[in-house]
């Protein structure tokens, strides 16, 4: 149990365990404790060489982005019904386990012992039931609290030598059956198309998706380097949890591309961003919102687009806007393609997608990207045709949904080389 009030947390940044302090008074205040020249940044837009003390009326976006929400937050509330769940309490619960390189410690409070590791092979053989997954979350709650998103998921350590969790385990929820297998098919196709993704595996029963964390790099000597990570919502200064969650669906893919340009990322990142947008369009992923794109970094001069993550074919699911209302199909993108009041979230025509690639992202041959994605989608469907882990009904639904995406390739001609 944590104290009722937490006015101060010690903040680690990567290997620097005493990098700063987070204080909560009338405002949130972050203080760097080391000289600026030696200090990694707590956020890309909060460098120590600009100033050593930062204040904000709300929790800083680079910290807010990892606070648990959805299924995980409700489980925390159920397990600790009498404990406050302020942002400071949730950060204390996250500790050193969150995505990215930030860690939080409550001074003079006993440290939670590291959770026992569970091997990837054991996870893949784990028979899924809601009860077993609930027990997995309860056992590893202290390692998994630093992962955002509404989908049921948890982080676990897979090796005793690495005390922080290195695997993300996702399951389907009642509203989205077979979601793990859905994401497995999408990420497999993306990887086959040459789009960077986390390493992934589907459990033997097809109910759990196991992913490597993409913010950790293992060095030759076994040391783990923790990279900085910020999603696009955080980089845009947005807090998007709870009643503000709709904010992650406000904006455009053009605005994200412009942000990447403002941050002066190498040009290849715009090509990779176009690949991710085009892929989401073609597999009909209507949930590619501001939190599902992000940057990894060591410093402002060494930053790059994160691998593609959290991508599923959403059009196969139905949803209800209000109780008693009709079932609706997800027929739109999460964001507008282009800026402007009169722009819509409707999926773009082939011509509009090509124009976005050339004009916004500077891709010389966007048709080649589309052709590669289409080929990868086709091969993925073919190669998983006899995969018993993928339900026949799911494969049929995804195959039908992907036909619309494959039409982009048929409308484009591969340029001659």
N, C-alpha and C positions, 0 to 999 in steps of 0.2 A: 504494500500500500504506500502511496505517496502522500505527502502532507497536503493539507487543504489549500494552502497557498504556496506558489513557487515564484518568488520574486527574481531569482537569478539562476541561470544555467551556464556552466562552462562549455565552451564550444571548441571542438577539435576540427581542424581542416587538414584532411589527409593524415600524414604522419605527425603533424604538429598538434599534440593533444591539449596544449594550452594556448591556442591561437587567439581566443577572444572570450568575451562574456556577453550573454544575452540577458538584458534586464527588462522587467515589466513593471512599469509604474503607471503614470497616466498615459505614457507613450511606451512603445517598444524602443529599446536602445541596444545597439550592438557596438562593442568596443574591441578594437584590435589591441592585443597586448604585446605584440612583438614589433620591432622597428619595421617600417614599411618596406625597406629594401629586401628583407628576409621573409616577407609575409605573403603566402598564397592568398588569393582573394576568396572571400566568403560568397561572392557572387560576381559574375562577369562585370556587372555594372556597379559594383561596390568595391573597387580596388583600394587597397591600403594606401597607395601612393596619392590618392585623391584626398582622403581624410581618414582619420583613425576612429572617429565616432560617427555613427549613423543613427538617425531617429526616424520613426514612422508611427502613424496612428494605428496601423495594423501590423501583424506579423510580416516580416520581410518575405517577398514572394519566393526567394530561393529556399526558404525554410518551410513556408506554407505549402509548397507544391507536393511534399511527401506526406502530409498529414493524412491518416487513414480516413476513408469515407465508405459509403455504401455498406456492403456485406461485412467487411472487416470492422468498421466502426461500430456497427450494431452488435457484433460479437464482443467487442471490448466493453460496450455498455452493459451487456448481459453478464459478463464475467466479473465486472467491477461496478455494480449498480450504485454503490455509495461513494464512489471516488469521482471527484470532479474531472471533467474532460475538456478543460481549457486547452488552448494551443500549447501553453507551457507544460501542462501535464502530458499531452500527447508527445511532445518532443522528448520529454524525460523517458517516456515509455519506448520511443524509437531508439534512444541511446546511440550507439555507434553503428546501427544496422541499416540505416536508410540508404536508398539509392543515391549515388553521388558520394562525395568525400566529406560531408559534414557529419559531425557526431555531437551528442549532447550528454552532459553529466550533471547530476544534481550534487552539489558539494556536500561532503560528509554524509552521503547516503550510501548504504550498502550496495555494491554492484551486483547485478543479476548474474549468476554463473552462466557460462556459455551453454547453450543447448547441445545435447549429444548429436553428433552427425548422423545423417541417414543417407546411405549411398543412392546414387541415381538408379542403379539397377533395382534396388529394393522399392523405390518409388514407382518405377515402371511396372513392377509386378503387383503393386498394391491393388487389391480389388476395391473398386469404388462403391461406396454407399454414402449417403448424406451423413450418417453417423460416424463412419470412419474418417471422412474429411473434416467433420467438426472436431473429432479428437486430434487430428493432425494440426489443425489451426490452434486448438487449445495448448497443445504441447509446444508449439513453436511461435506462440503469439509474441513473445519478447523479441524474436528475430524478424518477424514479418510486419510489425506495425508501421514500418517506414515505407510502405508501398501503397500508392494511391490507386483509385479506380473503383468502380462499383461492382465489377465481376468478382466472384469468390476466388480468392487467391491467397497464397502464403509464401514466405521465403524461408528456406531451410539451409543449414550448413551441410556440405557433403563430405568434408574432411576435417578431422580433429586439428590438423595443423593450420587450418584457416578458420579462426574463431567466428568470423562474420559470415552470414548466410550468403551462399554463392549460387543457389538455384531458386527459381521462381516456379511455383506449382499452381496451375490454374485448373478450375473445374467448371462445369456448366451449372447454371442456376435453374430454378423451376421455370422462369420466364423465357429462358434461352437454352433449350435442350440441345445436347451435342455440340455445345459451343467450343469445347476443347478440340474436337476433331475438325470443326469448321476452321478454327484458327490454324491448326496444323496444316490443312490443305492450302490455305492462303499463304502462309509463310513458306511452305515447301515450294510453291510456285514462284514466289518472290525470289527465294534463294536460287532456284534453277534459272531465273531470268538474270542473275548477276547482281541483284539488289542485296545490299548488306542486311543481314538479319542476325539475331542471336542464334547460337546453336540450340537445336530443339529436338525433342523426342516425344512420341505419343505413347501412353501406357498400353500395356497388353490388351486391356479391355476397351481402349479408345476413349476413356472418360477423363483422363488427366493429361495435361500438356506440361512438360517439364522444359524449362528454358534456362540457359546460362545467363547470368547477369552480364550485360554488355559494358558496365561501368567499371569492371575489374579486369586488370591485366596481370597475368602471372609472369614474373620475370624468370630468367634461367636459373637463378639461385633459389627459386621457390617463393621469393618475396612477392606480395600482392600490392600492386599499385592501384590506388583508388583515384579515379578520374572525377573531375567536377562534372556535374550534370544539371542542366536546367531545361525544363520544357518551354515551349514557345509562350505559353500563358505567363509563366514566371518572368521570362525575358521582356514581355510586354508590360510587366508591372501589375498583372491581374491576379486577384485571388478568386478562385472559381469553385470553392466548396459550398456545401449546404445550400442556402437560399440564393447564392451567387453562381450556382453551377451552370446556369444557362449562358454565362459569359464565355464559356469555352466553345460555344457554338456561334459566337458573334465575330465577324471578320471575314477575311478572304485568304485564299492561297496566294494571291498576288501580294497581299500585305506581308505574309510570311517571307516570301522571296525578297521583298524589299528590305525586311529586317535583316536577312542574311547578308545582303549587300552592304547595309549600314555597318554591320559588324566586321566587314572586310574579310569574310571567309574566302579561302581560295576558290576560284571559279568552278572547280569540279564539284563543289558542294551544291551549286545550283542545278547541275545535271542530275545529281543524286536526288535532290528534292523533286525535280520533275519526274524522275522514275517512281518515286513514292506516290506522288499525286496521281500520275497516270495509272499506276497499279491499282490504287484505291478506286479510281473511276471504273476500271475495267472489271474488277471483281465485285463491283457494287458494294463497296465498303462505305456505308453512310455514316460512319462514326469516326472519321479521320478529322478530329477536332484539334483545338490548339494544344491540348495536353498530350496528343499522340504524335507530336513532332518535338524534337529537342536537340540540344547541342551537348557534346562531350568536350572537355577542355582540360588543359594543364594551366594555361594562362590565356589572356586575351589574344595573344599572338599565336597561340597553338590551340585552335578550336576547330571542330568539324561537326558535321551533321551526324546525329546518332543513327544507328541502324534502324530499320523499320520494325515497329513493334505494335501490338494491339491492333491487328488488322483481321477482320472477319467479313464474310458476305452477309450483310445485314438484311438484304431484301427477302431472305427466306423466312424471316420472322414477322409476326404480326404484333401490333401493340394497340393499346386502348388509351386514348388521351384523358378520358374521364370515366368514372365508375358508371357502368351501365351503357357506355357509348359503344359505337360499332368498332369492330376490328379493322385496323388500317394496315396498309403495307408501306414499308419505308421506301420511298421513291425518290428521295433527294439526298444531296451531299450534306455533310456536316457544316461546311462553310461555302460561301460564294466562291466562284472561281476568280472573279475580278472585283475590284473595288467599285463602289458606287451604289447610290440609293436604289437605282432601277435594275441592278443586277439581281439574279435569283440564285437559289441553291439547286436548281435543276441540273441534272447531269449534262455536261456540254456535248455539243455535236463534235464530230471528228475534226471539222475545220477549226472550231473554237479551241479544242485541246491542242492541235498543232500550233495555232497562233500563240497560245499560252506558252508552249515550250520554246518557240523561237523568240517571241517578243519579250516575255517576262523573264524566262530563265536562261535565255541566250543559248539554247541547244540548237546546233547547226542542223541536225537531222532527227527531229522528234519522231518521225515515222519509223525509224530504225528501233527506237526504244519501244514503241508500241508493238512492232512486229516481234521483237524478242520476248516481250511479256506474253503476247498471245501464244507463241510457240511453247513457252514454259507452262502456261495454263493448260494447254492441250496435252502436253506430255505428262503433267501431274495427274490429270484426270485418268489418263490411260494407265499410268504406272500404279495407281491406287485402285484400279478396277477390281483386283482380286485381293485387296487388303481387307481382311475380316474385321479389322478394328473400325473401319468406316462403314456405318450403316448404309444399306442400299438406298433407303429413302433419302438420307442426307446427301449422298453422292448424286442422286437424281435431281434433287432440288438445286444443289450448287451447280451442276452441269447446266441446267436450264438457265439459271441466273447468269452464268458466265458467257452464255451465247451472245448476250447483248454486248458484253465487253469485247468478245472476239470480233464483233462487227467493226470495231475501230480499225483492226488490222486489215480487214477485207476492204475497208474504204481507203486505206493508205497503200501506196506502192513503195516497195523497198527501193531506194535510190541505187543506181548502179555504182559500183566501186571502180 
